[in-house]
Amino acid sequence: MAALDPRARTLIESRQADIVDAWVAGFAHSAQDGRTSSRELEAQVREFWQLFLRAIASGDTADLQGGAWEETRHFLEDLSRQRVLKGFSAAETATFVFSLKQPLFDVVEQGFAAEPQQMAARLRELSGLLDQLGLHTVKVFQKNREDVIKRQQEEMLELSTPVVKLWDGVLALPMIGTLDSQRTQVVMESLLQRIVETGSEIAIIDITGVPTVDTLVAQHLLKTVTAIRLMGADAIISGVRPQIAQTIVHLGLDLQGIVTKANLADALALALKRTGVSVTKAA
């Protein structure tokens, strides 16, 4: 177990007020952009410092996975999550830890000025410790940012695939943009859920907004239609433009008897006819 040198720890504890004040002063410019207030930054600094002091008193400075560092790790993980949501970069987040180096180094250099070898050893020790803490912060930050991006992508997919109730028993799913595996999954889940909720008999998939149809897109459409049929409903594909029709023919794609219409109006008229509804102009 490689605990921090006792003399260095005693020195740091005796000069902690100077260290924290210098560390807080280094964040003065960071509070000017409005994402974090000076008061919040100072509170974060002082909370981390207390956790840091407790950890170096008993923890292994070479291994941050030990129990002594648990609270410190959790603090940095929470800090990373907050900063992801506030729009900080990974570098800005890591700077919270790395900016502690200079105040600590200044104190160690002064305390071990007469012992160059001891000074160098203690500086290497502290530098390695803060590097580990900074890298842990960056690692957690990247994971949190990826989670946020993934969640935003899922929300955008849901927004771009709204299921609309056109009539009693008739749903429409207007598709806009490129169809891929992930989007197909979201489409199927939302559409099947709405079929269950509304008890609809017919679902219209409108591909007017889909720029191109290739083999992969056709496969995704077939999967969606198959899922609809398994739920006891029927499917109609609308928005089949001349260019798309030619592409389907050239690719030799088999839509397996799926009913297609040129536009959403024709698809709705067919759906109403199948449900026994007729629409006529008022006299």
C-alpha positions in Angstrom: 0.0 0.0 0.0 1.5 3.3 -1.1 0.1 5.9 1.2 1.2 9.6 0.9 4.4 10.5 2.7 3.5 11.5 6.3 5.6 14.6 6.2 4.1 15.7 3.0 0.6 15.0 4.3 1.3 17.0 7.5 2.7 19.9 5.5 -0.4 19.9 3.2 -2.8 19.8 6.2 -1.0 22.7 7.9 -1.2 24.8 4.8 -4.6 23.8 3.6 -6.1 27.3 3.9 -3.4 28.7 1.5 -3.9 25.8 -0.9 -7.7 26.1 -1.1 -7.6 29.9 -1.4 -5.1 29.7 -4.3 -7.2 27.0 -5.9 -10.4 29.0 -5.6 -8.6 32.1 -7.0 -7.7 30.1 -10.1 -11.3 29.6 -10.9 -12.2 33.3 -10.9 -12.4 33.5 -14.7 -14.4 30.3 -14.9 -17.4 31.8 -13.1 -17.7 34.6 -15.6 -19.4 32.6 -18.3 -22.5 32.1 -16.2 -22.6 28.3 -16.3 -21.4 28.0 -12.7 -21.4 30.7 -10.0 -18.4 31.7 -7.9 -20.3 30.5 -4.8 -21.0 27.1 -6.4 -17.4 26.7 -7.5 -16.0 27.5 -4.1 -18.4 25.1 -2.5 -17.3 22.3 -4.9 -13.7 23.1 -4.2 -14.1 23.0 -0.4 -16.2 19.8 -0.5 -13.6 18.0 -2.7 -10.8 19.2 -0.6 -12.2 17.6 2.6 -12.8 14.3 0.7 -9.3 14.5 -0.7 -7.7 15.1 2.7 -9.6 12.1 4.3 -8.5 9.9 1.4 -4.8 10.7 1.4 -4.8 10.1 5.2 -5.5 6.4 4.8 -5.8 5.6 1.1 -3.4 4.1 -1.4 -2.3 6.9 -3.7 -1.4 4.4 -6.4 -4.9 2.8 -6.5 -8.0 4.9 -6.6 -10.3 1.9 -6.6 -9.9 1.3 -2.9 -12.5 2.1 -0.3 -10.7 5.1 1.0 -11.2 6.9 -2.3 -14.9 5.9 -2.8 -16.4 9.2 -1.7 -13.9 11.1 -3.8 -14.7 9.1 -6.9 -18.4 9.6 -6.3 -18.0 13.3 -5.9 -16.1 13.5 -9.2 -18.7 11.4 -11.0 -21.5 13.7 -9.8 -19.4 16.7 -10.8 -18.9 15.2 -14.3 -22.6 14.6 -14.7 -23.5 18.1 -13.7 -20.9 19.6 -16.1 -22.1 17.5 -19.0 -25.6 18.9 -18.6 -24.2 22.5 -18.3 -22.3 22.2 -21.5 -18.7 22.0 -20.2 -16.1 20.3 -22.2 -14.0 17.3 -21.0 -10.9 19.5 -20.7 -12.8 22.1 -18.6 -14.1 19.4 -16.3 -10.7 17.8 -15.9 -9.2 21.2 -15.1 -11.1 21.2 -11.9 -8.7 18.5 -10.7 -5.6 19.4 -12.6 -5.7 23.0 -11.4 -5.1 21.7 -7.8 -1.5 20.8 -8.9 0.0 24.2 -8.8 -1.2 25.2 -5.3 -0.1 21.8 -3.9 3.3 22.0 -5.7 3.9 25.5 -4.4 3.5 24.3 -0.8 5.6 21.2 -1.3 8.4 23.1 -2.9 8.5 25.6 -0.1 8.3 22.8 2.6 11.0 20.7 1.1 13.2 23.5 -0.3 16.2 22.2 1.6 15.7 18.6 0.4 15.7 18.5 -3.4 15.4 14.7 -3.7 12.5 14.5 -1.2 10.8 17.4 -3.0 11.1 15.7 -6.4 9.7 12.4 -4.9 6.8 14.2 -3.3 6.0 16.2 -6.4 6.0 13.0 -8.5 3.7 11.3 -5.9 1.2 14.1 -5.9 1.4 14.5 -9.7 0.6 10.9 -10.3 -2.3 11.0 -7.8 -3.9 14.0 -9.4 -3.4 12.6 -12.9 -5.3 9.5 -11.8 -8.1 11.6 -10.4 -8.2 13.8 -13.5 -8.3 10.8 -15.9 -11.1 9.2 -13.8 -13.1 12.5 -14.1 -12.6 12.5 -17.9 -13.6 8.9 -18.3 -16.8 9.4 -16.4 -17.4 12.7 -18.3 -17.1 10.9 -21.6 -19.5 8.2 -20.5 -22.1 10.7 -19.3 -21.8 12.7 -22.5 -22.3 9.6 -24.6 -25.4 8.7 -22.5 -26.8 12.2 -23.0 -26.2 12.0 -26.7 -27.8 8.6 -27.0 -30.8 9.8 -25.0 -31.2 12.9 -27.2 -30.9 10.8 -30.3 -33.7 8.5 -29.0 -35.9 11.5 -28.2 -35.2 12.9 -31.7 -36.2 9.6 -33.3 -39.4 9.5 -31.3 -40.2 13.1 -32.3 -39.4 12.3 -36.0 -41.7 9.3 -36.0 -45.1 10.5 -34.6 -48.0 8.1 -34.8 -51.2 10.0 -35.8 -54.7 8.8 -35.4 -56.5 9.7 -38.7 -59.8 8.0 -38.0 -61.3 5.5 -35.6 -59.3 2.4 -36.3 -56.9 4.1 -38.7 -53.4 5.2 -37.7 -50.7 6.9 -39.8 -47.0 7.0 -39.4 -45.3 9.7 -41.6 -41.7 8.8 -42.1 -39.2 11.6 -42.8 -35.5 11.0 -43.4 -33.4 7.8 -43.7 -34.6 4.5 -42.3 -32.0 2.5 -40.3 -32.1 -0.3 -37.9 -32.3 1.8 -34.8 -35.0 4.0 -36.2 -37.0 1.0 -37.4 -36.9 -0.4 -33.9 -38.3 2.9 -32.5 -40.9 3.0 -35.2 -42.1 -0.5 -34.5 -42.3 0.0 -30.8 -44.2 3.3 -30.9 -46.6 2.1 -33.7 -47.3 -1.3 -32.1 -48.0 0.4 -28.8 -50.5 2.8 -30.4 -52.2 -0.1 -32.2 -52.7 -1.8 -28.8 -53.9 1.5 -27.1 -56.4 2.4 -29.9 -57.4 -1.0 -31.1 -56.7 0.2 -34.7 -57.2 -2.2 -37.6 -55.2 -0.4 -40.2 -51.8 1.4 -40.1 -50.6 3.6 -42.9 -46.9 4.0 -43.3 -46.3 7.2 -45.3 -42.8 7.3 -46.9 -43.2 10.6 -48.8 -40.4 12.1 -46.7 -38.0 9.2 -47.2 -35.5 10.4 -49.9 -34.5 7.0 -51.3 -35.5 3.4 -51.0 -32.8 0.7 -51.3 -32.7 -3.0 -50.3 -32.0 -2.1 -46.6 -34.8 0.4 -46.4 -37.2 -2.1 -48.0 -36.2 -4.7 -45.5 -36.9 -2.3 -42.6 -40.3 -1.6 -44.1 -41.1 -5.3 -44.4 -40.1 -5.8 -40.8 -42.5 -3.1 -39.7 -45.3 -4.4 -41.8 -44.8 -7.9 -40.5 -44.9 -6.7 -36.9 -48.2 -4.8 -37.6 -49.8 -7.9 -39.1 -48.7 -10.0 -36.1 -50.7 -7.5 -34.0 -53.8 -8.3 -36.0 -53.8 -5.1 -38.0 -53.2 -4.4 -41.7 -50.7 -2.1 -43.3 -50.7 0.2 -46.2 -47.6 2.0 -47.6 -48.3 5.4 -49.1 -46.0 8.0 -50.7 -44.6 5.6 -53.3 -43.4 8.1 -55.9 -42.5 7.2 -59.5 -38.8 7.3 -58.7 -39.2 5.0 -55.7 -41.4 2.6 -57.8 -38.7 2.4 -60.4 -36.0 1.8 -57.8 -38.0 -1.0 -56.3 -38.5 -2.6 -59.7 -34.8 -2.3 -60.6 -33.7 -3.7 -57.3 -36.0 -6.7 -57.8 -37.6 -6.1 -54.4 -40.6 -8.2 -53.4 -43.0 -6.3 -51.1 -44.8 -9.5 -50.5 -48.3 -8.4 -51.5 -48.2 -5.2 -49.4 -50.8 -2.6 -50.6 -49.1 0.6 -51.8 -50.6 4.0 -52.7 -49.1 7.0 -54.4 -50.1 9.4 -51.6 -51.6 9.6 -48.1 -55.0 10.7 -49.3 -55.5 7.6 -51.5 -54.2 5.4 -48.6 -56.7 7.0 -46.2 -59.6 6.6 -48.7 -58.7 2.8 -49.0 -58.4 2.5 -45.2 -61.9 4.1 -44.7 -63.4 1.8 -47.3 -62.0 -1.2 -45.6 -63.4 -0.1 -42.3 -66.9 0.4 -43.9 -66.8 4.2 -43.8 -67.7 6.3 -46.8 -66.9 10.0 -47.2 -69.1 12.2 -49.4 -69.2 15.9 -50.2 -71.9 17.8 -48.4 -74.8 19.0 -50.7 
